[in-house]
Amino acid sequence: MARSNIGAVLVLRNDGMLAGIFTERDLLRRIGSDGGIDMDGEVGGYMTPDPWGVSRDESARFVSRQMLARGFRHAVVFDEDRAPVGIVSMRDLLAMLLEE
């Protein structure tokens, strides 16, 4: 994540559907809760299962308001079959705002 300068990754099941999202915040919470992290442990033990998300046709305004209200920095973007197609971050939304 650090090498790619991203703050979250999707965790998918074998069928391609979403199992969860793993974020920087998940990592920090884990370290804070027990003072360490097992770098050989499975990401499923650290991720946020069943994360909140939006359909890809929602407006940037709606998504940003929801993210602020819910305290999230990332939102999963789903297609019409509820398959994950990406992640939008607060940084993405701010960049869009500054380009307008």
C-alpha positions in Angstrom: 0.0 0.0 0.0 2.8 2.4 0.8 4.7 1.7 -2.4 1.5 2.4 -4.4 0.5 5.4 -2.3 -2.9 4.0 -1.5 -4.8 3.8 1.8 -7.1 0.9 1.2 -7.4 -2.4 -0.7 -10.4 -4.6 -1.4 -10.4 -8.1 -0.1 -12.2 -10.4 -2.5 -13.7 -13.9 -2.1 -12.8 -16.6 -4.6 -15.9 -15.8 -6.6 -14.8 -12.1 -7.0 -17.4 -10.7 -4.6 -16.4 -8.5 -1.7 -15.2 -10.0 1.6 -14.0 -6.7 3.1 -11.8 -3.7 2.9 -8.4 -3.4 4.5 -7.3 0.2 5.3 -4.6 2.1 7.0 -7.0 2.7 9.8 -7.6 -1.1 10.2 -3.9 -1.6 10.6 -3.5 1.3 13.1 -6.5 0.0 15.2 -5.0 -3.4 15.3 -1.6 -2.2 16.4 -3.2 0.1 19.0 -5.4 -2.7 20.4 -2.7 -5.2 21.2 0.6 -3.4 20.6 1.6 -5.4 17.6 0.7 -7.1 14.4 1.4 -10.6 13.0 2.8 -9.8 9.6 2.2 -13.5 8.6 -1.4 -13.3 9.7 -4.3 -13.4 7.2 -5.6 -10.0 6.1 -9.1 -11.3 6.9 -8.3 -10.9 10.6 -7.6 -7.2 10.2 -10.0 -6.0 7.5 -13.4 -4.4 7.9 -15.9 -7.0 6.7 -18.9 -6.0 4.7 -17.9 -2.4 4.2 -20.3 0.4 3.2 -20.3 1.4 -0.4 -22.1 3.1 -3.3 -23.3 2.3 -6.8 -21.1 3.8 -9.5 -23.9 6.1 -10.6 -24.1 8.1 -7.3 -22.9 11.7 -7.4 -19.6 12.8 -6.0 -21.6 15.2 -3.7 -23.7 12.3 -2.3 -20.7 10.1 -1.8 -18.6 12.8 -0.1 -21.5 13.8 2.2 -22.1 10.2 3.2 -18.4 9.6 3.8 -18.2 12.6 6.1 -21.4 11.7 8.0 -20.2 8.1 8.5 -16.5 9.0 9.3 -15.1 7.0 6.4 -12.1 7.9 4.2 -12.9 5.3 1.6 -16.0 3.9 -0.1 -16.3 0.8 -2.1 -17.9 1.3 -5.6 -20.3 -1.5 -6.7 -21.8 -2.3 -10.1 -25.4 -3.2 -10.6 -24.7 -6.8 -9.5 -23.1 -5.6 -6.3 -19.7 -6.7 -7.5 -16.9 -4.3 -6.4 -15.5 -2.2 -9.2 -13.2 0.1 -7.2 -12.7 2.4 -4.3 -13.2 6.1 -4.0 -11.3 8.0 -1.4 -11.7 11.4 0.2 -8.5 12.4 -1.5 -10.1 11.5 -4.9 -13.1 13.6 -4.1 -11.0 16.5 -3.0 -9.0 16.3 -6.2 -12.2 16.4 -8.2 -13.4 19.5 -6.3 -10.2 21.3 -6.8 -10.3 20.6 -10.6 -13.7 22.3 -10.9 
